């Protein structure tokens, strides 16, 4: 085995299939997307080279920047929601009664498809007979809002099912990290008179700081490229009030048959995501790691 691992040609042979697969599924599509962005093309007919015109138009397109703002708002809300997920995880990890059942319940949305979740929440938000407005009417609200038809609130209404959909994913990650903390540390803190809040803030949080950083990156990157649930629930409407970068790209490429411009938007989405990822990694960089 040592002879095989010391042979560079054998290492290359083992690694080559994975590199080919990565190139085929990731790098080649990225290169083609950037290339198509240089073309005037409807996706079927002849391509006409127009240089950087699509990219320049995208940077001057206010609809694109509005969709980018909506994506960043989703990223912001997703990041803030991690605080709630972390708090729930700490409660579940503190050996409360029924923690196992609650953990399974939180995972249910992850098992559903985005289309099913979208259809469920469309009925919840239904202005005529949706459960949410019925509750508001029962509480004395005479004219409850049309959640998905009001441009002022539709974006925030959609954020609710998105954050609900991924709650179980982040809770499970935090729960697993918290359960890996040695119980002796917690017991020692209790003996020293530490309160549950002090234990959570002074001991548990520093020990899972690395996991928290990873989830922040996942939440932000996932939000910037989010598409499916928004597309099913509102298709970016009304009047672009819930449009995000991915849905705007899809509309341009497949609804407006402007494949070149849509590809340019898609490639800009990639660049923006990479830049944001690098910035987040720099801001959360920490040379000191706590070992336990």
N, C-alpha and C positions, 0 to 999 in steps of 0.2 A: 504493500500500500504506500509506503514512504517513497519507493522508487517511482510509482505512478504520479504522486503529488509533486515530486521534484522535477518531473519532466514537463517542460513548458508546452510542448506540442500536445501532450495528453490533456493538460489543463485547458488548452485552447479548444480541443475537440469536445470536451465536456461542456464548455461555456458557449460554444458556437450555436447550438440549437436555441438556447434562451435568447442570445443576442439577435438571432434571425427573427424570432417571434416578436421580440420587443420592437425591432426595426419595422417589421411588417404591420404591426398593430398600432404603433405609436408614432415613430419618427417619420415614416413614409406618409401617413395621412397628414401630419403637421406640415411637412414640406409641400404636399399637394395643396393644402388649404392656403398656405401663403402664396403659392403659384397662381391658384385660381383667383385670388384677390387682385392679381395684376391684370385680369381679363374682364372684358365685357361679354357675359355669357349667360344664357338662359338655362343652362344645365343640360341642354340636349343638342342644340345647333352648333354652328361654328363659333369658335372663340376668337375674339379680337383683342390684341394686346393694347392696353391703355396705360401701362406703367403704374404709377402710384396714385392715379386719380381716385380710385375707390377708397384708398386709405385716407387721402386728403379730404374727400367728401365725408367720410365717417367722422373724422375729427371736427368737422364743421357742422355735423348733423345734431341738432338739439334733441331729437328723439332718441338718438343713441345715448347722449349724455343724461337724459331723463331716465332711461332704462338703467344706465350705470348707477345713477343715484339710488334708484329703487333696490338694485342689487346690493349696494353698500349699506342701505338701511336694513335690509334683511341680514346682512353679515353682522351689523351692530347688534340687532336684536338677538341673533343666534348666540353671539358672544356673551351678552348680558344674561341670557337664559342659562348659561353654564353654571352661574352662581346658584340658581334654583336647583338644577340637577345635582350639583355637588352637595347642597344642603340635604336633599332627599336621600342621596347615597349615604351620607354620614348618619342619618337617622336609621336607615335600613341596616347599616353595619353595626349599629349599637345594640344589636340583639333585642329589638322590640318584638312584641308578640305579632305574629302574622307577617313577618318580614319576607319570608319565602313566597308567600302568596302575592304580596304586593309587588315583589320583583317580577313575578310572572305576568301580572296584570300590566305593568309598565312596558313589557316587551311585546304586548299584543299588536300595537300599531306597526311595529317593524315587520310583522308577519303578513300584513295587508299590502296589496299593491297600491301605488299612488293613485291610480284611477279609482279604485274602490274607496279610498280615503276621500278623494275629491268629491265623489258622488254622495258620500255620507255627509260631508260638511256643506255641500250645496243644499241639502235638505235641512240641515241645522240652521243655515242662514236664510232659508226661504222667508221672504217678508210677509207672506200671507198666512202660512200655517207651520212655519219652522218652530222648533222647540225653543230656540233662544228668544224669539219675539213673543211667543206665548208666555214665557216666564216674565218677560218685561211687562207685558200687558197685565199679567196677574199681580205684578208689583205696583201697578198704577200708572205705567207709562202709556199715554194715549196714542202717540204716533211713534212706534219704534222704527228705527232706521231700516232702509233697504241696504243691507250690508254689502252686497256684491254689485249694487247698481249706483252707489254713491261714490263719486270719484275722490271725495275727501277721506273716506274711511276704508275703501275696498282693500287698499294695500295692507293695512294693519289687520283687517279681518282675515286675510289670507295667511298672514304670518302665524296666526293661532294654530291652524291645522299643521303647518309646516313644523313648528316647534313641537307640537304634540307628537307628530310622526316620529321624530328622532329622539324624543326624550328617553325612551328605553335604551337606545344605543349608548348614549353618554352616561346614563345612570349605571348601566352594566359595567362600563369601563372604570368609572370611579369606584364602584362597589368592589370590583376585583382588586383594584389598587389598595383600597382601604383594608381589605381582609388580609393583605400580605404584610401589613404592619404588625410587628411582634406584639403580642398581647402584654408581654412583660413591661413594655414602655408605657402602655396605657395604665396598667396597674400601679406602676411606680409613680406616675403623675397623680393618680387618685390618692395614693398614700400621702403624697406631699400636699394634698389639699386643693388640687387644681379642679376647677369647675368644668362641666362638659363643654362650655363655650371656649374656655382656655385650652382644653385638650384638643378641640377641633382646630383652633386658630394657631396655637403654638407648637403642636406636635404633629397632628395628622396632615394638615395642609402643607407644611414644609417638606414632609416626607414623600408626598405625591406631587410635588411641584413639577417634576418632569412630565408626568402624565397630563397635568393640567395644561402645560404648554402645547403638548401634542393635540389635545382636544380643541384648543383655541385655533390652531392652524387648520384642523379639520373643519371646524365650524365656519371659519371665514372662507376657505377655499370652496367648500361645498355650497355655501350660500351664493357665491359669485357665479357659479355655473348652474344654479338651480333652474329647473325648467318644467318638469312634467306636471306637477300638481297645479301650478299656476296656469299652464296651458289648458288643462281640462276644466278648471273652475271658471276662469274668466277670459281666457285667450288674450290676456293682456289688457282687457278693457276694464271699465268703460273709457273710451277715448284715450287709451294708453296709460291710464292711471295706475295699472298694476303690471305694466310691461317691465320685464327684466332683460338683461343683455342676451341671454340664451333664447328667450322667446322672440325677441326682436330679430335676432339672427335667423331663426327658423322661418319667421314670416317673410323676410326678404328673400330667402333662398327658395322656399317651397310654395309660398302663397303668391308672392309677387313675381316669381320666376326670375329674380335677379340674383343668380347664383354667384356671380363674381363679387357683387357688393356684399352679399351674405357671408361669403368666405372671408372677405376683408374684416367684417365685423367679428367673425369667429376667431380670426387670428389676433385681432386686437384684444379680444376677451382673454385669450391665452396669455398675451404679454402683460395685461393688467393683473391677471391672477398670479403670474410669476413674480411681478414687482411687489405686489401686496404680500406674497408669501415670504419673500426675502426681507421685507421691512419688518414683518411680524417676528420672524426668526431673530433678526437683529435686536428688536426691542425686548424680546424675552430671553435673550442670551444670558447665561449665568455660568461663570467659570467654576463656581463652587457647587458641588453636588453632595448632598447629604447621604451618607452610607449608613445602613443599618442591617 
